[in-house]
């Protein structure tokens, strides 16, 4: 048992940040699966609390009302990269949180400091309790949520590539032309980067990976290599 304990890979916390359309979710899930780590989509948690606000008639443009309700919903995130789950007050919301109604409101809700405080504490608890380590993706993981993460990655891509990827993810009535999608992403970037509390930003010690001209497999391999190198050094 002692030998097994010494040779088993140490638990590692990987922070992957970046704006929408850079491949964060696909990369993070695949890296977690390959390395046997947990996976946490922090954006889904902000979408979940936004969904709760909308469903319960909270005016998301009223920061005071949002702040007063921030601690009310009970959000549970499963960390299995093969089948990540998220529920609010016992209800599976993995589908509803991806609607345009939620997408268009999540920046306003996530900018409220009280919301960020509640969700940040939840994220830190999940990361600390992950038995084999975890890949955590979001916008402020390396800078605010887990500043002591073992390795930090910041994914980027050109606006055109991001818009094409995001437009391809939308379906049916929510499918948008590239120009509209690019404009929506630019607006979201401005809101997330400009908020006073935990803005979207690259940590000083993060490794930046431009995914514009890379396939998903290439991005995954790049991140896996970075994590394995860190484990070796550790």
N, C-alpha and C positions, 0 to 999 in steps of 0.2 A: 504493500500500500504506500509506503514511503517513496518508493521509486516512481510509482504512478503519479503521486502528488507532485514530485519534482519535475517530471517530464511533461505533464499536462500543460497546454497553453494557458497562460495567465489570462484572467478576464480582462477584456479591453473595451474601452468606451470610445466609439468613433462618432464624431460630430460631422454631419454633412449639411452644409448650408448652401443657399443660392436662391435666385428668383425662380418663378414658375417657368416651365418649358425647357429646363436645362437637363432633365433626366434624373432629377433627385430621387423620386420615388422608385422608379424601376431599378436604378443603380443601387440604392440603399437596400431594397429587399433582396436583390440578387447577391450582394456582398454579404449580407447577414446570413443568407442561406448557405453560401459557399463556406463561410467560416464558422458556422454553427453558433451564431450569435442571435440575440433577440433583435427585434426591429420595432421602432416607434416612429410613426408619422405624426409629428407634432401639429402640422397644419390641420390634420383631421380633427384634432382636439379643439382647435379654434373654430373650425367649421361646426363642430358638434355644439359648442356653446352658443354659436350664432344661430344654429337651427333651433335650439331651445328658446332663445330670445324671441325669434320670429314666431314660433309655434305658440308661445305664451303671451303674444301681444305686446311685447316690450318694444318701444320705439328705439331702434338701434342708433338713431341719430341723437338721442338724448343720453349723453354720457353719464349723467347722474343716475338715470333709471337703470342703465346697463350696469353701472358700478354697484348699485344697491342689490341687483339680482345675481351678481357674479358668482356668489358662493352657493346658490340654490341648486343648480343641476348636479347630479352625481354622474360623473363621466368615468367609464371603465375602458381601458385600452388593452387588447390582447397583443402580445408581442411575438407571436409565431410568424416569421416572414412568409411562410407558405400560405397562411390564411389569417392575416391581421384582422382584428375585429374592433369595433367601437360601439359602445352603447351609452345611452343617456337615460338615467332612471329606469334601467332594465329594458329599454327599447333599442333594438338594433337600428342604427341610423347610418350605416355604411352607404346606403343608396341615397337617402334624402339629403345628406350633407353635400352631395356633388351637384346639386341643381344650380341653375344660374341664379335663382333667388338667393341662395345662401352665398354663392360666390361673390355676388355684387355687394353683399353686406359685411363680409367677414373682415375686411380691412378696418371698417368703422368700429366693430366690436373689439377686435384684437388690439386696437390702439388705446383702449381704456386701461389705465394702470392697474386697476383692481382686478380686471380680467386677466391681465398678464401675470399678476402676482399669484392668483389661484392656479392658473394653468402651469406656470413655471414650477411651482412647488410640486404639483402632480408629476411633472416630467422628471424632476430630480429624484423623486421617490421611486419612480419606475426604473430609472437608470441605476440607482443604487441597489435595487433589489434584484436586478437581472443576474441570474446565477452564473452564466458563462460570459457575460459582457453583452453589449448592445450597440446597434447602429441607430443613431438618433438623427432624423432629418428635419430641417426646418429653415428658419431665417435668422435666428439669433442664438443658435445652440452653442457655437464656439465662442461667442462674445459674452453672452449673458447667462444662459441656462446651465451650461457645463463648461465653464472657462478652463477647467483642469482636465478636459477630455484628453485621452492618450494621443489621439491624432485628430486633426481638424482638416476637412476638405471643403473647398468652396468651388462649386460648379458654376460655370458661366457658359453663355452661348450668344451668338449674334441675335439681335431682335427679330430678324427675318426667320431664322431657324427656329427660335422659340415659338414664334407665331404659327409656323407651319406645324410644329409638333402639337401645340395646344389645340389648334383647329382640328387636327386629326383625331384628337381625343373626344371632341364634342360629337354628339349624335342627334339625329332628328331635328327637331325645331331649334335646338340650341347650337347647331352647327353654324358657324359664322364665316364670312369671307376673311381672307388673310389680313386685309387692311383694318377691319373692325377688331379682329382678334389682337393684332399688334397694338392698336390704340388702347384696348382694354388692359393689355399687359403693361404698357407704359404707365397707365394711370395707377395700376396696382403697385408697380415699382416705386412710383413717386410717393404714394401713400405710405408704403412699408418702410421706405428709406428715410422719409421725412418725419415719421412719428417721433415724439420726444422719448417715449419709453421703449427701450430695446429695439432700435431700428434694424432693418435688414442691413447687414454690414459684414465684410470679410474680417475675420480675426487676424491680428498681426502675424500670428504664427501658423496660419492656415496655408495649406498647399492649394494653389489655384489650378483648376483643370478646365480648360476651354473645350467643351464638348461639341462645338459647331461642326467640325469635320471628322468626328470620331463616331464609329458605330457604338451601339449600346454595349456590345461585348468588349470592345476596346476600353471603354470607360470603366466597366466593371473590373476588367483585368488590371487596369492602372490602379484603381483604389485598393483592390485585394493585395496587390504587390506592396503598396505603401503601408498597409496594415501589417502584413507579414514581416516587412522590414522592421517596423516598430516593435513587433513582438520579439524578433530575434535580438534586437539591441537591448530590449528590456530584460 
